[in-house]
Amino acid sequence: MARLDRVSVLEKTAPEAAPVETPPRDDRVTTIVPATRLPKLDLRELWRYRELALTFVWRDLKVRYKQTLIGVAWVLIQPLLATGIFTLIFGRFAEFPSDDVPYPVFVFAGVLMWTTYFQPAFNSASGSIAGGKALVTKVYFPRLLLPLGAIATPLVDFVIVFPLYVAMILWFDVIISVQVLLFPLFVLLAMVTALAVGLLFTSAGVRYRDVPYAIPFVTQVWLFVSPVFYSVNSLDTPYQWLAAINPMTGAISGFRWATLGAPLPAHVIGISVVSAAILLVVGLVVFRNAEPKFADTI
């Protein structure tokens, strides 16, 4: 009987495929939707672009002090000169009341809040979108970062001048109490005010080119209706209520109360906080409505 040999069949196997590298997973999903008319702060997106915001702040600081003769010393000279002028005119000649606080340190508190922080913050925020034309028209990023960076930059100047303010408090033997820990809240109130009004002006400035010419006039008038060189306590009660509509009235008066112990009517703070909150909501609404047209209009 013939023997049948089995012939093994070699199966050709396919070569092993190279492992496919899986790209890193990105949990961030970008959804393009129409801009809403309601004020909305996407805090997660703002936090994601935090490094860009810090870059804006650093850029503004370098531009401000680049090729200056005495550099950062300007930050100290300006409030000192303003304090000297206000002390001479309103403290010695006009004899404005200062809530039983030495007038030089009283007015320096107002100058610190207004000249060192609020005025430059408001001016920078008001022109932030028009000044960032090269970025707004070419790349995407949260446009709100520009006014936010603008109001953050003067905080550096505030921190530089604040030790001089403390030294003046000690020089005039002003008693500091535990309420001094609350002064950052009034700086925050000034920041909110600068952002709110800055959003309104920067939105209008994209469309109307004469807005930058109105800003110096607005700040000059605003200075005289804010208690920079006078005390809100010297006003009659009806005028205190009227003055408190200006959020900077609460910010400056509250800052003096926290750092100098000056008396502070409670209704002034309440009205100023509510006024600042309303301004912020209105500013966000106007900014959100104008934001989709920034790149085309600018």
C-alpha positions as CSV (number, residue, x, y, z in Angstrom):
1,M,0.0,0.0,0.0
2,A,1.5,3.2,-1.1
3,R,2.4,5.6,1.6
4,L,1.0,9.0,1.2
5,D,3.3,11.7,2.3
6,R,1.7,14.8,3.6
7,V,3.1,18.0,2.1
8,S,3.2,20.8,4.5
9,V,2.0,24.0,3.1
10,L,3.8,27.1,4.3
11,E,1.4,29.9,4.9
12,K,2.8,33.3,4.2
13,T,2.1,35.5,7.1
14,A,1.9,39.2,6.7
15,P,4.7,41.1,8.4
16,E,3.8,42.6,11.7
17,A,2.5,46.1,11.3
18,A,4.4,48.9,13.1
19,P,2.5,50.2,16.2
20,V,0.6,53.3,15.5
21,E,1.4,56.1,17.8
22,T,-1.8,57.5,19.4
23,P,-1.7,61.2,19.6
24,P,-2.0,62.7,23.0
25,R,-5.6,63.1,24.1
26,D,-6.8,66.7,24.3
27,D,-9.9,67.0,26.4
28,R,-10.4,70.6,25.2
29,V,-13.2,70.7,22.5
30,T,-13.7,74.0,20.7
31,T,-17.4,74.6,19.8
32,I,-18.1,77.5,17.5
33,V,-21.4,79.1,18.4
34,P,-22.9,82.6,17.9
35,A,-22.0,85.1,20.5
36,T,-24.7,85.5,23.1
37,R,-26.1,88.8,24.1
38,L,-25.9,88.0,27.7
39,P,-22.8,88.9,29.7
40,K,-20.7,85.7,29.9
41,L,-17.3,85.2,31.4
42,D,-15.7,81.9,30.3
43,L,-13.3,81.6,33.2
44,R,-11.9,78.3,32.0
45,E,-10.9,79.8,28.7
46,L,-9.4,82.9,30.3
47,W,-7.4,80.6,32.6
48,R,-6.2,78.6,29.6
49,Y,-4.8,81.8,28.1
50,R,-3.3,83.1,31.4
51,E,0.2,83.0,30.0
52,L,-0.9,85.3,27.2
53,A,-2.4,87.7,29.7
54,L,0.9,87.8,31.6
55,T,2.7,88.5,28.3
56,F,0.4,91.5,27.7
57,V,1.2,92.9,31.1
58,W,5.0,92.4,30.6
59,R,4.8,94.0,27.2
60,D,3.0,97.1,28.6
61,L,5.5,97.4,31.4
62,K,8.5,97.3,28.9
63,V,6.9,99.8,26.6
64,R,6.1,102.2,29.4
65,Y,9.6,102.4,30.8
66,K,11.7,101.7,27.6
67,Q,14.2,104.5,26.9
68,T,13.1,106.6,29.9
69,L,15.6,108.7,31.7
70,I,14.9,107.7,35.3
71,G,12.7,104.7,34.6
72,V,10.6,103.4,37.5
73,A,11.3,106.5,39.6
74,W,8.5,108.2,37.6
75,V,6.1,106.0,39.5
76,L,7.2,107.6,42.8
77,I,7.7,111.2,41.5
78,Q,4.1,111.6,40.1
79,P,2.2,110.9,43.3
80,L,4.7,112.9,45.4
81,L,4.3,115.9,43.1
82,A,0.5,115.6,43.0
83,T,0.4,115.3,46.8
84,G,2.5,118.4,47.3
85,I,0.4,120.5,44.9
86,F,-2.9,119.3,46.5
87,T,-1.6,119.8,50.0
88,L,-0.5,123.4,49.2
89,I,-3.7,124.4,47.4
90,F,-6.4,122.5,49.2
91,G,-4.8,121.7,52.5
92,R,-3.1,125.0,53.4
93,F,-4.9,127.7,51.4
94,A,-8.4,126.2,51.1
95,E,-8.1,124.3,54.4
96,F,-10.2,121.3,53.3
97,P,-11.1,118.9,56.2
98,S,-9.3,115.6,56.3
99,D,-11.1,113.5,58.9
100,D,-8.6,114.4,61.7
101,V,-5.8,112.8,59.6
102,P,-2.7,114.8,58.6
103,Y,-3.6,116.3,55.2
104,P,-0.5,115.1,53.3
105,V,-1.1,111.4,54.1
106,F,-4.8,111.9,53.6
107,V,-4.4,113.2,50.1
108,F,-1.6,110.8,49.3
109,A,-4.1,107.9,49.9
110,G,-6.4,109.4,47.3
111,V,-3.6,110.1,44.9
112,L,-2.3,106.5,45.3
113,M,-5.7,105.1,44.3
114,W,-6.4,107.6,41.5
115,T,-3.2,108.8,39.9
116,T,-1.1,105.6,40.5
117,Y,-3.8,103.0,39.7
118,F,-7.2,104.0,38.5
119,Q,-6.4,106.7,35.9
120,P,-3.7,104.7,34.0
121,A,-5.8,101.5,34.3
122,F,-8.9,103.3,32.8
123,N,-6.8,105.0,30.1
124,S,-5.1,101.7,29.1
125,A,-8.3,99.7,29.1
126,S,-10.2,102.3,27.1
127,G,-7.7,101.9,24.2
128,S,-6.8,98.2,24.6
129,I,-8.7,96.8,21.6
130,A,-7.8,99.6,19.1
131,G,-4.2,99.4,20.4
132,G,-4.1,95.6,19.8
133,K,-5.2,95.8,16.1
134,A,-2.4,93.6,14.9
135,L,-3.5,90.8,17.2
136,V,-7.2,91.2,16.9
137,T,-7.3,91.0,13.1
138,K,-4.9,88.0,12.8
139,V,-5.2,85.5,15.6
140,Y,-7.9,84.2,17.9
141,F,-7.8,84.7,21.7
142,P,-10.3,85.9,24.2
143,R,-10.6,89.6,23.5
144,L,-11.3,90.3,27.1
145,L,-7.7,89.6,27.9
146,L,-6.7,92.9,26.4
147,P,-8.7,95.1,28.9
148,L,-7.9,92.7,31.7
149,G,-4.2,93.0,31.0
150,A,-4.6,96.8,30.8
151,I,-6.1,97.0,34.3
152,A,-3.6,94.6,35.8
153,T,-0.5,96.5,34.6
154,P,-0.9,99.5,36.9
155,L,-1.0,97.2,39.9
156,V,2.7,96.9,39.6
157,D,3.0,100.6,40.0
158,F,0.7,100.5,43.0
159,V,2.8,97.9,44.7
160,I,5.9,100.0,44.1
161,V,4.4,103.2,45.6
162,F,2.6,101.4,48.5
163,P,5.7,101.2,50.7
164,L,6.2,104.9,50.3
165,Y,2.6,105.3,51.6
166,V,3.3,103.1,54.6
167,A,6.4,105.2,55.3
168,M,4.3,108.3,55.3
169,I,1.8,106.8,57.6
170,L,4.6,105.9,60.1
171,W,6.1,109.4,59.7
172,F,2.9,111.1,60.7
173,D,2.2,108.7,63.5
174,V,-1.1,107.5,62.1
175,I,-2.4,104.6,64.1
176,I,-3.0,101.4,62.0
177,S,-5.7,99.0,63.2
178,V,-6.6,95.5,62.1
179,Q,-9.0,96.8,59.5
180,V,-6.0,97.5,57.3
181,L,-6.3,93.9,56.1
182,L,-9.4,94.9,54.2
183,F,-7.8,97.5,52.0
184,P,-7.4,95.0,49.0
185,L,-11.2,94.9,48.8
186,F,-11.3,98.6,47.9
187,V,-8.4,98.2,45.4
188,L,-10.6,95.4,43.9
189,L,-13.5,97.8,43.7
190,A,-11.3,100.3,41.8
191,M,-10.2,97.5,39.4
192,V,-13.8,96.5,38.7
193,T,-14.7,100.1,38.0
194,A,-11.7,100.6,35.7
195,L,-12.6,97.3,33.8
196,A,-16.3,98.2,33.6
197,V,-15.9,101.7,32.2
198,G,-12.9,100.6,30.1
199,L,-15.1,98.0,28.4
200,L,-17.6,100.7,27.4
201,F,-14.9,103.0,26.0
202,T,-12.8,100.4,24.3
203,S,-15.9,99.0,22.5
204,A,-16.9,102.5,21.4
205,G,-13.3,103.4,20.4
206,V,-13.2,100.6,17.8
207,R,-16.0,102.2,15.8
208,Y,-15.6,105.9,16.7
209,R,-12.1,107.3,16.4
210,D,-12.8,110.4,18.4
211,V,-13.3,108.5,21.6
212,P,-9.6,108.7,22.6
213,Y,-9.9,112.5,22.5
214,A,-12.8,112.4,25.0
215,I,-11.0,110.2,27.5
216,P,-8.7,113.0,29.0
217,F,-11.7,115.2,29.5
218,V,-13.6,112.4,31.2
219,T,-10.8,111.6,33.6
220,Q,-10.3,115.3,34.4
221,V,-14.0,115.8,35.3
222,W,-14.0,112.4,37.1
223,L,-11.1,113.5,39.3
224,F,-13.0,116.5,40.7
225,V,-16.1,114.4,41.5
226,S,-14.1,111.8,43.3
227,P,-12.9,112.4,46.9
228,V,-9.2,112.5,46.0
229,F,-8.4,115.8,47.8
230,Y,-11.5,116.2,50.0
231,S,-13.4,114.0,52.3
232,V,-16.8,112.6,51.5
233,N,-17.7,113.1,55.2
234,S,-17.5,116.8,54.6
235,L,-20.5,116.7,52.3
236,D,-24.1,116.9,53.5
237,T,-25.9,113.6,53.6
238,P,-27.9,114.1,50.4
239,Y,-24.7,114.9,48.5
240,Q,-23.0,111.8,50.0
241,W,-25.7,109.6,48.5
242,L,-25.2,111.4,45.2
243,A,-21.4,111.1,45.3
244,A,-21.6,107.4,46.2
245,I,-23.0,106.7,42.7
246,N,-19.4,107.2,41.6
247,P,-17.8,103.8,42.5
248,M,-14.4,105.6,43.0
249,T,-16.0,107.4,45.9
250,G,-16.4,104.1,47.8
251,A,-13.0,102.9,46.6
252,I,-11.0,105.9,47.8
253,S,-13.0,106.5,51.0
254,G,-12.9,102.8,51.9
255,F,-9.2,102.7,51.3
256,R,-8.7,105.7,53.7
257,W,-10.9,104.0,56.3
258,A,-8.9,100.7,56.1
259,T,-5.5,102.3,56.1
260,L,-5.9,105.5,58.1
261,G,-9.0,104.9,60.2
262,A,-11.0,107.7,58.6
263,P,-14.7,107.5,59.3
264,L,-16.7,105.9,56.5
265,P,-20.5,106.1,56.0
266,A,-21.8,102.6,55.4
267,H,-24.3,103.7,52.7
268,V,-21.4,105.1,50.6
269,I,-19.8,101.7,50.3
270,G,-23.1,100.0,49.6
271,I,-24.1,102.4,46.8
272,S,-20.6,102.4,45.3
273,V,-20.5,98.5,45.2
274,V,-23.9,98.3,43.6
275,S,-23.0,101.0,41.1
276,A,-19.7,99.2,40.1
277,A,-21.6,95.9,39.7
278,I,-24.2,97.5,37.4
279,L,-21.4,99.2,35.4
280,L,-19.6,95.9,35.0
281,V,-22.8,94.1,33.7
282,V,-23.5,96.9,31.2
283,G,-19.9,96.9,30.1
284,L,-19.8,93.2,29.5
285,V,-23.1,93.4,27.5
286,V,-21.8,96.1,25.3
287,F,-18.4,94.4,24.9
288,R,-20.0,91.1,24.0
289,N,-22.3,92.7,21.4
290,A,-19.4,94.5,19.8
291,E,-16.9,91.7,20.0
292,P,-17.8,89.8,16.8
293,K,-17.3,93.0,14.7
294,F,-14.0,94.0,16.2
295,A,-11.8,92.5,13.5
296,D,-13.9,93.9,10.6
297,T,-14.4,97.4,12.1
298,I,-11.0,98.1,13.5
